[in-house]
């Protein structure tokens, strides 16, 4: 009944910019007595992700952990049910995540946070780490959690690279719970996939899209004996509104991800996204139905340029862990189709990597990863298709929000290797080192390319450090990047840096 009402409301609302607000208000009005809180952990905290992954790789956390935001209640359920005798090294990590989960799920108190960030040249290729997007940022946030409502409000005043001052609510969310499902209005970052330096379908490279969200709170397995083999599973659905300043103003964004752990050592994710509707484009129940069924290619039945429902991407990812000399080593990959053929994704982009983690002699921990991303269509075939990924004939602004790629920050036609190391002390101070090298925009001149308007070879190295003090958390980052234009041989090198303070 709930989903029937949900589909009915989508069909009834034709104004794409108002649909997110109306759907959210629908649930707020209809189900107030049945709603309970459902807090989530946002992507960007490298230490927290590192610690959660350590526990997942060692079987202490059984829920899927490659779909961010994660539900705190799900993590708390796993941690609370753990009855193993943990060593001092694992126990330190376990206690860190448990303390954070208890703090974030404590009812009946306001929590206030603030911060300042200064940056001379914000990174235009953003990985998982929550690095600055603008040259100056002043952030204030508060949150409230009780049995009926979770409110996370984050307000920021920023100065962009062009000197423009803007006020934003990025990072905010109001979430409500009905049974084992949460519903909310969200402007949160998302990260779908196992990669550390990017996600091909949905990452935090672009600013978060204002969205109505549906997500599962607890990843409990199916009770059916026919489906129980899937193991713990999670699902997120988002309906977002893109900006007005694009070739198709006010287009909508749809995303859906289902991931599961059929084995303790294996996690699998299936993701799908689409741009649809918008000014001058068809927008109604039939449009979304054709989009859902994959009938969105010109020449497919009665589909023409005039009624093509949207621009889709879809694919899968995996992360598999095995132990080598009692040290977990993981292999992961993500394969996302830019097009559809025979009802299945085609023209795949690819990302593969492997990583390992362990402990230092002083009860600290470490992680390393090596990753490669290829953002051309059919990247794994002999005949690669260029000028294809993240581009579309109707939605000519591309797979972007606010001029940045929603998927991997490399934009299209890149082939880049990334390496990284994370070192975490027992007091949760950390160092992070990240290097990149490879090719950007292999084809040629493209004024719409978000990171390289012509073919370039990139080499970069970044280091980040954070430390906790009596007055809050300080974070500093320094980087050096060299680019060589392939056609002319012209080389440029620039440095970047930032410093942040948060009253955590």
VENUR-V222589 format. One record per pair of residues at least 12 apart in sequence whose ideal C-beta (glycine too) atoms are under 10 Angstrom apart, sorted by the first residue. I is the first residue (numbers start at 1). GAP is how many residues later the second one is. Records with the same first field share a line. If there is no record, write none. Layout:
# VENUR-V222589
I->GAP  GAP
This chain:
# VENUR-V222589
2->25  28  29  176  177  179  181  212
3->178  211
5->18  21  22  25
6->17  20  21  177  206  208  231  233
7->278  281  282
8->18  277
9->13  14  16  17  18
10->12  13  202  229  242  273  274  275  278
11->273  274  275  276  277  278
12->272  273
13->13  270  271
14->263  269  270
15->235  262  268
16->223  224  225  226  233  234  235  236  237  260  261  262  263  265  267
17->193  224  225  226  227  232  233  235  260  261  262
18->223  232
19->193  220  222  233  258  264
20->165  166  189  190  191  192  193  218  219  220  221  232  233
21->164  189  191  220
22->190
23->160  162  189  191  216
24->150  152  159  160  161  162  187  188  189  215
25->160
26->157  186
27->149  151  156  157  158  185  187
28->121  146  148  155  156  157
30->148
31->145  146  147  152
32->116  117  144
33->115
34->114  142  143  144  145
35->112  113  114  115  140  141  142  143  147  148
36->37  71  110  111  112  113  114  140  141  142  143  146  181
37->35  36  68  70  107  108  109  110  111  112  113  114  138  139  140  145  180
38->33  34  35  36  67  107  111  112  135  137  138  139  140  142  143  144  145  146  177  178  179  180
39->30  32  33  34  37  62  65  66  67  68  104  106  111  112  113  134  136  138  143  178
40->28  29  30  31  32  33  34  64  110  112  133  135  142  144  146  148  173  175  177  196
41->27  28  29  30  31  33  34  56  59  60  63
42->26  27  28  88  110  112  129  131  144  146  147  148  149  162  166
43->24  25  26  27  85  86  87  145  146  147  148  149  156  160  161  165
44->24  82  83  84  85  86  87  127  145  147  160
45->23  55  83  84  85
46->81  82  83  84  150  321  374  376  378  384  386  418  420
47->49  53  318  375  377  378  381  382  383  385  419
48->22  27  48  49  52  380
49->16  17  19  21  79  80  142  147  318  373
50->43  146  307  315  316  317  372  373  374  380  382
51->41  42  43  44  45  46  49  306  314  316  373  377
52->13  18  23  26  41  44  45  48  49
53->12  13  40  141  143  266  268  275  277  302  304  314
54->35  36  39  40  42  43  274  303  304  305  311  313  370
55->20  23  24  27  31  35  38  39  41  42  43
56->19  22  205  208  209  211  263  265  272  274
57->207  208  262  264  265  266  270  271  272  273  298  299  300
58->26  28  32  35  36  206  263  265  270  299
59->19  23  25  205  206  262  269
60->18  19  21  22  24  26  30  33  34  37
61->13  14  16  17  18  21  33  36  171  200  203
62->12  15  16  19  20  157  159  169  170  199  202
63->12  14  15  153  155  156  157  168  169  170  171  196  197  198  204
64->152  155  167  168  169  170  171  193  194  195  196  197  203  204  205  255
65->13  129  154  169  194  196  202  254
66->125  126  127  128  129  133  168  191  193  195  201  202  203  251  252  253  266  268
67->123  124  125  126  135  148  149  152  167  168  169  190  191  192  200  202  204
68->60  120  121  122  123  124  125  131  134  135  136  168
69->104  106  117  119  120  121  122  144  146  167
70->121  145  149  164
71->34  104  106  109  111  144  145  146  147  148  163  165
72->28  29  30  31  32  33  73  78  145
73->28  31  32  104  107  109  144  145
74->27  142  143  144  145  146  158  160
75->22  23  25  26  29  30  144
76->21  22  24  25  26  28  29  142
77->24  140  141  142  143  155
78->19  20  23  140  141  154
79->15  16  18  19  22  23
80->18  21  22
82->12  16
87->272  276
88->271  275  338
89->269  270  271  274  275  276  337
90->269  275
91->272
92->267  271  272  273  332  334  335  336
93->264  266  270  272  331  333  335
96->269  328  330  331  332
100->328
104->39  41  46  48
105->40  45
106->39
107->37  38  39  40  41  43
108->36  37  38  39
109->34  35  36  37
110->32  33  34  35  41
111->30  31  32  33  34  41
112->28  29  30  31  391
113->26  27  28  29  30  41  359  360  389  390  391
114->24  25  26  27  28  358  387  388  389  390
115->22  23  24  25  26  39  41  357  358  360  385  386  387  388  389
116->20  21  22  23  356  383  384  385  386  387
117->13  14  15  16  17  18  19  20  21  22  39  41  358  360  381  382  383  384  385
118->14  17  18  19  41  379  380  381  382  383
119->12  13  14  15  16  17  18  40  42  358  377  378  379  380  381
120->12  15  41  374  375  376  377  378  379
121->14  40  358  360  373  374  375  376  377
122->12  13  15  38  39  374  376
123->82  286  311  337  339  354  356  358  373  375
124->37  81  280  285  287  326  327  328  357  372
125->72  73  80  279  280  283  284  285  286  289  291  293  311  315  325  326  327  333  335  356
126->63  71  72  77  78  79  80  278  279  282  283
127->64  68  69  70  71  72  76  77  78  244  281  282  291  293  305  307  309  335
128->61  63  67  68  69  70  71  75  76  292  304  306
129->67  68  75  291  293  303  305  333  335  346  348
130->41  59  74  345  370
131->73  331  333  344  346  348  365  367  369
132->26  343  345  364  366  367  368
133->23  25  27  28  35  37  71  72  73  74  269  271
134->22  23  24  25  26  27  28  30  31  32  34
135->23  24  25  26  27  28  363
136->21  22  23  24  29
137->19  20  21  22  31  33  361  363
138->17  18  19  20  21
139->15  16  17  18  19  29  31  32  361  363
140->13  14  15  16  17  363
141->12  13  14  15  28  30  31  361
142->12  13
143->29  30
144->30
145->30
147->30
148->28  29
149->25  26  27  28
150->23  24  25  26  27  32  34
151->21  22  23  24
152->19  20  21  22  23  32  34  35  36
153->16  18  19  20  21  34
154->14  15  16  17  18  19  33  34
155->12  13  14  15  16  17
156->12  13  14  15  16
158->12
168->19  39  40
169->18  39  41
170->17  18  19  37  38  40
171->15  16  17  18  36  37
172->13  14  15  16  36  38
173->12  13  14  15  35  38  40
174->12
175->13  38  40  42
177->38  40
178->36  39
179->37  38
180->35  36  37  38  39  40
181->33  34  35  36  37  54  56
182->31  32  33  34  35  54
183->29  30  31  32  54
184->27  28  29  30  31  54
185->25  26  27  28
186->22  23  24  25  26  27  29  52  54
187->20  21  22  23  24  53
188->16  20  21  22  23  25  50
189->13  14  15  16  17  18  19  20
190->12  13  14  18  19  21  23  46  48  50  65  67  216
191->12  13  14
192->44  63  64  65  67  77  79  81  125  142  144  215
193->64  66  76  78  122  123  124  125  126  139  140  141  143  158  214  215
194->65  73  75  123  124  125  126  136  137  138  139  140  157  158  159  161  175  177
195->122  124  137  138  139  156  157  158  160  174  176  177  178  213  223
196->136  157  159  171  172  173  174  175  222  223  224  226  236  238
197->154  156  172  173  174  175  176  211  212  213  219  220  221  222  223  237  238  239
198->136  153  173  175  177  207  209  210  211  212  216  218  220
199->70  72  118  135  137  152  174  207  208  209  210
200->71  113  115  117  134  135  136  137  138  148  149  150  151  173  174  175  189  190  205  207  208  210
201->54  56  68  70  71  72  112  113  114  115  116  133  135  136  148  150  198  205  206  207
202->34  36  51  53  55  69  71  111  134  197  204  205  206
203->201  202  203  204  205  206
204->202  205
205->195  196  199  200  201  202  203  204  205  206  245  246
206->193  194  195  196  197  198  199  200  201  203  244
207->36  194  195  196  197  199
208->32  193  194
209->29  30  31  32  33  34  43  44  46  192  193  197
210->30  31  32  33  43  191
211->26  27  28  29  30  41  42  43  44
212->25  26  27  28  29
213->23  24  25  26  27  42
214->21  22  23  24  25  42
215->19  20  21  22  23  42
216->17  18  19  20  21  42
217->17
218->14  16
219->12  13  14  15  16  40  41  42
220->12  13
221->12  39  40  41
222->38
227->33
228->34
229->31  33  34
230->28  30  31  32  38
231->29  30  31  32  33  35  36  37
232->27  28  29  30  32  35
233->25  26  27  28  29  35
234->23  24  25  26  27  33  35
235->21  22  23  24  25  35
236->19  20  21  22  23  35
237->17  18  19  20  21  35
238->15  16  17  18  19  35
239->13  14  15  16  17  49
240->12  13  14  15  33  35  161  166
241->12  36  37  160
242->33  35  36  153  155  158  159  160  164
243->154  157  158  159  160
244->34  35
245->152  157  158
246->29  32  33  149  150  151  152  154  155  156  157
247->31  32  33  145  147  148  149  150  151
248->27  28  29  30  31  32  33  63  144  146  147  148  149
249->29  30  31  32  148
250->27  28  29  30  31  33
251->23  24  25  26  27  28  30  32  59  60  143  144  146  150
252->22  23  24  25  26  29  31  35  36  39  58
253->20  21  22  23  24  57  146  148  153
254->18  19  20  21  22  23  34  37  38  56  58
255->16  17  18  19  58  151
256->14  15  16  17  18  36  58
257->12  13  14  15  16  60
258->12  13  14  58
259->12  57  58  59  60
261->58
263->57  58
264->57
265->54  55  56  57  58  63  65
266->52  53  54  55  56
267->50  51  52  53  54  63  65
268->48  49  50  51  52
269->46  47  48  49  50  65
270->44  45  46  47
271->42  43  44  45  46  63  65  74
272->19  20  22  40  41  42  43  44  64  65  73
273->37  38  39  40  41  42  63  126  133  134
274->14  17  18  22  35  36  37  38  39  40  121
275->16  34  35  36  37  38  117  119  120  122  123  124  125  126  131
276->12  14  15  20  32  33  34  35  36  119
277->14  32  33
278->32  116  117
280->114
281->25  26  27  28  29  113  114
282->24  25  26  27  28
283->26  27
284->25
286->21  23
287->20  21  22  23
288->21  22
289->20
290->12  13  17  18  19  20
291->17  18  19  20  21
292->17  20
293->16  50
294->15  18  20  46  47  48  49  50  51
295->13  14  45  48
296->12  13  14  15  16  43  44
297->12  15  42  43  44
298->95  96
300->40
305->88  89
306->88
308->84  85  86  87
310->82  84  85
311->27  28  79  80  81  82  83  84  87  88
312->25  26  27  28  33  80
313->23  24  25  26  27  32  34  36  76  77  79  86  93  94
314->22  23  24  25  26  30  31  32
315->19  20  21  22  23  29  30  31  33  34  35
316->17  18  19  20  21  29  32
317->15  16  17  18  19  34  35
318->13  14  15  16  17
319->12  13  14  15  34  35  36
320->12  13  34
321->34  35  36
324->32
326->32
327->29  30  31  32
328->27  28  29  30
329->25  26  27  28  29
330->23  24  25  26  27  39
331->21  22  23  24
332->19  20  21  22  23  37  39
333->17  18  19  20  21  38  39
334->14  15  16  17  18  19  39  73  74
335->13  14  15  16  17  44  45
336->12  13  14  15  39  53  71  72
337->12  40  41
338->37  38  39  40  47  50  51  52  53  54  61  69  74
339->38  39  46  49  50  53
346->31  32
347->29  30  31  32  34  37  38  41  42
348->26  28  29  30  31  32  33  41
349->24  25  26  27  28  29  30  31  39  40  41  58  59  63  65
350->22  23  24  25  26  28  29  30  65
351->20  21  22  23  24  28  56  57  59  65  67
352->18  19  20  21  22  28
353->16  17  18  19  20  64  65  66  67
354->14  15  16  17
355->12  13  14  15  16  65  67
356->12  13  14
357->12  65  67
359->65
360->63  64  65  66
362->63  64
363->62  63
364->59  60  61  62  63  64  65  66
365->57  58  59  60  61  65
366->55  56  57  58  64  65
367->53  54  55  56  57  63  65
368->51  52  53  54  55  65
369->49  50  51  52  53  65
370->47  48  49  50
371->45  46  47  48  49  65
372->43  44  45  46  66
373->34  35  36  37  41  42  43  44  45  63  65
374->15  34  36  39  40  41  42  64  65  68
375->13  14  15  30  32  33  34  35  36  37  38  39  40  41  65  66  67
376->12  13  36  37  38  39  66  67
377->12  13  14  35  36
379->34  35  36
384->29  31  58  59
385->28
386->26  27  55  56  57  58  60
387->25  26  54  55  56  57  59  62
388->24  25  55
389->16  18  19  21  22  23  24  25
390->15  16  17  18  20  21  22  23  58  59  60
391->20  21  22  55  57  58
396->52
397->51
398->13  14  50  51  52
399->12  13
400->48  50
403->45  47
404->46  47
405->44  45  46
409->41  42
410->26  28  29  30  31  40  41  42  48
411->29  30  35  37  38  39  40  41
412->28  29  30  31  34  36  37  38  39
413->26  27  28  29  30  31  33  36  39  42
414->24  25  26  27  28  35  37  38  42  44
415->23  24  25  27
416->20  21  22  23  24  41  42  44
417->18  19  20  21
418->16  17  18  19  20  42
419->14  15  16  17  18  42
420->12  13  14  15  16  42
421->12  13  14  42
422->12  42
423->42
424->42
425->42  43
427->40  41
428->38  39  40  45
429->36  37  38  39  40  44  45
430->34  35  36  37  45
431->32  33  34  35  36
432->30  31  32  33  34  43  45
433->28  29  30  31  32
434->26  27  28  29  30  43  45
435->24  25  26  27  28
436->22  23  24  25  26  45
437->20  21  22  23  24  45
438->18  19  20  21
439->13  16  17  18  19  47
440->12  13  14  15  16  17  18  43  46
441->12  13  14  15  45
442->13  14  44
443->12
444->42  43
445->42
451->32
452->31  33  34
454->31  32  33  34  36
455->29  30  31  32  33
456->26  27  28  29  30  31  34  35  36
457->25  26  27  28  29  34
458->23  24  25  26
459->21  22  23  24  25  34
460->19  20  21  22  23  33  34  36
461->17  18  19  20  21
462->15  16  17  18  19  34  35
463->13  14  15  16  17  34
464->12  13  14  15  34  36
465->12  13
466->34  36
468->34  36
469->32
471->30  32
472->28  29  30  31  32
473->27  28  29  30  31
474->25  26  27  28
475->23  24  25  26  27
476->21  22  23  24  25
477->19  20  21  22  23
478->17  18  19  20  21
479->15  16  17  18  19
480->13  14  15  16  17
481->12  13  14  15
482->12
